[in-house]
Amino acid sequence: MGRGRQKAKQTKVARKLKYYSPETDYEALQRELQAKQRDHVAEDRDDDYEDWRDHIPSATDDDWFN
């Protein structure tokens, strides 16, 4: 295939892609976004250090330094 035909074919494909407008499923998009938000919130809640975060040892705390 010559360069002219090849370029014409690429132009045709590019034009199809540019003006192709598929039907948008907004309900599926909403479900996907809500699932991502729930995952993000769940990640924020998972705190491995939550149990000991309130107790900060001090120099007078015998349990930590003996």
URWOWO-V340872 format. One record per pair of residues at least 24 apart in sequence whose C-alpha atoms are under 6 Angstrom apart, sorted by the first residue. I is the first residue (numbers start at 1). J is the second residue. D is the distance in Angstrom with one decimal. If there is no record, write none. Layout:
# URWOWO-V340872
I;J;D, I;J;D
This chain:
# URWOWO-V340872
none
